[in-house]
Amino acid sequence: MCGIVGYTGNNKCINLLYDGLEKLEYRGYDSAGISFIEPSGIKTIKTQGKLSNLKPLLEKTPSGSSCGIGHTRWATHGKPSVENAHPHTSGKITLVHNGIIENYSELKNQLAGMSRTLSSETDTEIIAHFIDINLEKGKTPLDAIHDTLNLIRGTWALAILIDGYPDQIWCAKNQSPLIIGAGEDEYFIASDIPAIMPNTRNVIFMEDGDIAHIAPTEISFYDIHLKTVRRVSQTIQWNGVTAEKGGYRHFMLKEIFEQPRCILDTVSSRISASGNITPENFTLDEKIKKIHIIACGTSYYSGLVGKYMIEELARIPVEVEFSSEFRYRNPIIDSSTLILSISQSGETADTLAAVKEAKKLGAQTLSISNVINSQIPRISDYTLYTHAGPEIGVASTKAFSSQLAALFMIGVYAADIRGTITAERKNQLLYDLKNIPAKMHHILEQSSQIKVIARRYIHSHGFLYIARGMNYPIALEGALKLKEISYIHAEGYPAGEMKHGPIALIDEELPVVSIVTRNNYYNKTMNNLEEVRARGGKIIAIATTGDMETADISTDLFMVPETDPLLEPLLTVIPVQLLAYFISDFKGTDVDQPRNLAKSVTVE
């Protein structure tokens, strides 16, 4: 989950590396460091804490170096400290690493037997030691790296400097993302696209097992057998402006407000002039009898919404499961099963492993991802990309709503193929979908109402979120958002489960956020709110425009426009996102980089 950058070319590298790390700080912010090649050798500057702590240290050490690597760390092995910060050095080797070395303890014992002393608690440092040991044996840099990679087990993205090779960087990848940006007589290295977007949009995606040798005017790729392979660059279409705050206080707020545009971009190219869904290369095989949705975190909650959508429309049974659970059990799947994976980054470690396992068992695979050519889409049979653009805030917002739009289109498409929907119903649903961005705009224009509500509850110690049906996963997502960025404990429940435990929590101090839109669940949910009111709980209701009944029993109220019940989650999620955001901002927490979290979970 750490951030890696690198540069070799004709320009000074320090500012380029630091700027790249700034754009990757959402991937890790326990510590940061930069190494660069000087005539006297490799120099390393690193610090504990936020990346901003590194800047004054770099300013005290001006350099004309044109080749270097950098890293922002999210701690796995070893506590956050200067000693554990990357880059790590052993002898002639200096490197940065994202991933986990599974046989770390075994290799650490081997190093002790060789009288090698470790200066950190990290698993990364042992990689530097073993490459250096191989160099001491007279091996070439390429062979030294290759032989070390054959020794270690786990996941890695590596960028490596070697003393004596002043303008060269070696890279290696296995199940952790690493990309190379191609410029004119220069190359950029990064673990994610935003880091290189200001400098180039020509990107080479490294494959698992690759080793790359990079100099300013040339690049070579080798596979796991050290055979030369060709990797072709691709042009990234993302607009670089979307990776900047654009005047918003936080990336998260900007990304909440970008949701109407993201939905429009995600759906517009998939609805033909004749009113049909055209999901690129995906075709629903007639032998598919069951769908398993696998995902982690917020993507899991979008999968829960997708279950309602697909089952209601296409009448296919759908199961939703955490990827981390799916991959470690013995699921009953075969060629009649479609595995639908959801991952914003396309690199989520547990989801990637689960898709690989499903393919071994003969299942067909479809992925929903926001990052083109990321690992999960590359190994999937089919892919439906969302067009949310880079999402920098750790707490996902626009990626989530774009996933909902993609799932809805899959549901309508599958229903049309299977004949479980009339032409009139399909046309109405697609009409309603195309109107969602305008209704989102209406909600966002009223965001100041949520801000007023949020201020009243910044001292609350816990929240309960309740809803039914399609909006139950939004209650879960609302609770997660609040936990992630405000550090206030919150729980989401189906409203019908109130009397099975959660009602014991309700008193005059507990805010209860209820999604109570006018749908088939309305009367039942209103009964639950009466139970809350009878016990003195504070009700924050998200209701349908014009609903005076809910207004009468609520402490605070926010209204959303009416739409088809299957599309309600695209609207009701915005108020819970805004509520979490404003509470967190009032509390003064780090909204974009909440403690202990990183954007992409690329290690277990």
Protein Blocks (a to p, Z undefined) as FASTA:
>chain_A
ZZcdddddjbdfklmmmmmmmmmmmnocfbccdddddfkbccddddehjfklmmmmmmmm
gcfbfbdcddddddfehpadfklpccddehjbccddedddfklmmmmmmmmmnopacfbf
bfklmmmmmmmmmmmnopafklmmmmmmmmpgcddddddddehiakbccdddehiacddd
ddehiacddfbfklmmmmoccdcdddehiacdddfkbccdddfkopacdddddddfbdfk
lmpgnopabfklmmmmmmmmmmmmmmmmmpcfkopacehjaccdfklcbdcdddehjllm
mmmmmmmmmmmmnopacddddfklmmmmccdddfkbccddddfklpafklmmmmmmmmmn
opacddddfbehiaklmmpmbdcdddebpafblbacklmmmmmmmmmmmmmmmmmmnopa
cfklmmmmmmmmmmmmmmmmmmmmmmmmmmmmmmmmmmpcbdcdddehjllmmmmmmmmm
mmmmnopacddddfklmmnommmmpcfklccdddddddfklmmmmmmmmmmmmnopacdd
dddehiaklmmmpmbdcddddddfklmmmmmmmmmmmmmmmmmmmnopafklcghiafbd
cbZZ
